[in-house]
Structures are given as C-alpha cells and as structure tokens.
Amino acid sequence: MCGPRGASVGRAGAAVLDMTQLETARLILRRPHCTDLPAYRAYCMSDRTRFTGGPFSTAKAFEKLAAMIGHWDMRGFGRVIACDRVSARPIGHVGALQLEDDQPPEMTWTLWSNADEGQGVAFEAAHAYLDHVYHARLFPMLLAHVEPENLRSRNLALRLGAVLDTTATAPTLVWTKTAVTYRFATSD
C-alpha cells in the first residue's frame, strides 16, 4: 500500500516517519546506505544471524541491505543503522519492518558483532527508535517475533516495555515459524 512518491501512509493512514538521524549518548541512528555493506555482509555471514535464517551468502547480504534501504521508499519508514557516535562505525540496526500489507510492522533489533554485546547499546538504540515512533504516532502497535531460545532478545523486548502475547499465532515467515510474539504499544 503505497502513498505519495511510493511512501506508505500506514495501516491507519498515519503519516510517514520523518527521520533523518537520531542521536543518543553513545549512538547515531541513521537511515541505511551503501557504505554499510561491508559491516552488514560480515554480520550476515556470521553465526549471529542464526535466529533470523542465516548465515547468508554475500549475494543474500547485498539483497537484504538493498531491501532495508528500499523499505524506506516503499513504506515511508524502516530500520535505522546504529553507529558508534565517536567512530561512526555501524554496529547494528533497529526499527520497524513491514513485509506484508495486512500485518502490523515488526520491531527488529540486532547487533552485528559479538564485541558490542553486553554494553546496553541495543537497548539504547531500540529505546530511542521506539520513543521517536511513539512521538510521531506512526503505528498503533508494533510486534516483535523472537525465537524462544534467543534469551537476549526476549529479555530486551521486556526491558523495552513489550508484553508477551501468548495468544498470537505463529508468524508465516520461514525463519520465525517457532517465534514467540511480543507487542509494543506505540501510542496512547
């Protein structure tokens, strides 16, 4: 469902997300671009993608980053790249993904390297994105589908204020058929 210039008007006619860059104490969150490919490719080819259908080939990594970039044009919102504020090194991505028109967007997050784990940067990035989405009133709700054994992501969902939905049906996407669903309320 595309709106003006290919941007989504959202499931409830919500405005397009106005987001060029967010900043936190340690991070810059910005839209993805082609210079992210080397770091994203390394992530995609690593075991870190085991909960999202990976590891992936170099060609699939290219396709996935291209889709992340294009999602902004097609939907008017999307995932952002979390970069270290000092070095500008891309360390992961967070944000909303909507692959199917008739489903609520999914809140996603990931760090691209084991070296960035355990420092609270995933929480910092996801919290800033959710706060921005809340104030923009773009979505009435976001979902997060998390593999049951991915305890770090399950704990992060709870820390971010999501509620486990024990009545949700399993997602139809191949890599998340066994996932549990968390719901984020993103507006009053």
C-alpha positions in Angstrom: 0.0 0.0 0.0 2.0 2.9 -1.3 1.2 6.6 -0.7 2.7 9.7 -2.4 6.1 9.2 -4.0 6.0 5.5 -3.0 5.8 6.1 0.7 3.4 4.2 2.8 0.6 6.0 4.5 0.5 3.3 7.1 -2.3 0.8 8.0 -4.4 3.5 9.7 -3.5 6.4 7.4 -0.6 7.5 9.7 2.0 10.0 8.4 5.3 8.9 7.0 8.1 8.8 9.6 10.2 12.0 9.4 13.6 10.6 10.4 17.0 11.6 9.1 19.0 11.0 12.2 18.5 10.3 15.9 21.3 10.7 18.5 21.7 9.1 21.9 24.5 9.4 24.4 26.6 6.8 22.5 25.0 6.3 19.2 23.9 7.9 16.0 20.8 6.3 14.4 20.5 7.0 10.7 18.9 5.5 7.6 20.9 2.7 6.0 23.1 3.3 2.9 25.5 1.5 0.6 28.6 2.2 2.8 27.1 -0.2 5.4 27.6 -3.2 3.1 31.0 -4.4 4.4 30.0 -4.5 8.0 26.5 -5.8 7.2 27.9 -8.5 5.0 30.3 -9.7 7.8 27.3 -9.8 10.1 25.1 -11.7 7.6 27.8 -14.3 7.0 28.3 -14.9 10.8 26.6 -17.2 13.2 24.9 -14.0 14.7 22.2 -14.5 12.1 21.2 -18.0 13.3 18.0 -16.7 14.8 16.9 -15.0 11.6 17.6 -17.7 9.0 21.3 -17.2 8.5 24.1 -17.3 7.9 23.7 -15.8 4.5 25.8 -15.6 1.3 27.4 -12.4 0.1 24.8 -12.1 -2.5 22.0 -12.5 0.0 23.6 -9.9 2.3 23.6 -7.5 -0.6 19.9 -8.2 -1.3 19.0 -7.8 2.4 20.7 -4.5 2.7 19.2 -3.3 -0.6 15.8 -4.3 0.8 16.5 -2.4 4.1 17.3 0.7 2.1 14.3 0.3 -0.3 11.9 -0.3 2.6 12.1 3.4 3.4 10.9 4.3 -0.1 8.2 1.7 -0.2 6.8 2.1 3.3 7.9 5.6 4.4 9.6 4.1 7.5 12.1 1.4 8.2 15.1 0.2 10.1 18.0 2.5 11.0 21.7 1.8 11.4 23.1 2.2 14.9 26.6 3.8 14.6 29.1 4.4 17.3 28.9 8.2 18.0 32.7 8.6 18.2 34.0 6.4 15.4 30.8 6.3 13.2 31.3 2.5 12.9 28.0 0.8 12.1 27.3 -1.7 14.9 23.8 -2.9 14.2 20.3 -2.0 13.1 16.9 -1.4 14.8 13.5 -0.4 13.7 10.2 -1.3 12.0 9.9 -3.8 9.2 6.6 -4.5 7.4 6.8 -7.2 4.8 3.1 -7.8 4.5 0.5 -5.1 4.0 -2.1 -6.7 6.2 0.2 -7.3 9.2 1.4 -4.8 11.8 5.0 -3.7 11.4 7.6 -5.7 13.3 10.1 -4.1 15.6 13.6 -5.5 15.0 17.0 -5.1 16.5 20.4 -6.7 16.1 24.0 -6.1 16.9 26.4 -7.0 14.1 29.3 -8.2 16.3 29.8 -10.1 19.4 32.2 -7.4 20.6 29.2 -5.0 21.0 27.1 -7.3 23.2 26.5 -6.6 26.9 27.0 -2.9 26.8 23.4 -1.8 26.6 23.7 -0.3 23.1 20.9 -2.5 21.6 18.6 -1.2 24.4 19.8 2.4 23.8 19.2 2.2 20.1 15.8 0.4 20.3 14.6 2.7 23.1 15.5 5.8 21.0 13.7 4.4 17.9 10.6 3.4 19.9 10.5 6.8 21.6 10.7 8.5 18.2 7.9 6.3 16.8 5.8 7.0 19.8 6.1 10.7 19.5 5.5 10.5 15.7 2.3 8.4 16.4 3.1 6.4 13.3 1.9 3.0 14.5 -0.8 2.0 17.0 1.3 -1.2 17.7 4.5 -3.0 16.8 5.2 -6.7 17.1 8.4 -8.4 17.8 8.9 -12.1 16.8 11.7 -13.7 18.7 12.9 -17.3 18.6 12.2 -18.9 22.0 15.9 -19.7 22.6 17.1 -16.2 21.9 17.0 -15.2 25.5 18.9 -11.9 25.0 16.3 -10.6 22.6 13.4 -11.9 24.7 14.9 -10.0 27.7 15.4 -6.9 25.6 11.8 -6.9 24.4 10.6 -7.0 28.1 13.1 -4.2 29.1 11.7 -2.1 26.2 8.2 -2.5 27.6 6.8 -5.2 25.3 4.3 -7.7 26.5 4.5 -11.4 25.6 1.4 -12.3 23.6 0.7 -15.9 24.4 -2.4 -16.0 22.1 -0.6 -14.8 19.0 -0.5 -17.2 16.0 2.9 -18.3 14.7 4.3 -15.9 12.1 4.2 -17.1 8.5 7.8 -16.1 7.7 10.0 -19.1 7.2 12.7 -18.1 9.7 10.3 -17.3 12.5 7.7 -20.1 12.5 8.6 -21.1 16.1 8.9 -17.5 17.3 7.1 -16.0 20.3 5.4 -12.7 19.8 5.8 -9.5 21.8 3.6 -6.5 21.5 4.7 -2.9 21.8 2.1 -0.2 22.4 3.4 2.8 20.5 0.7 5.3 21.1 -1.8 6.3 23.8 
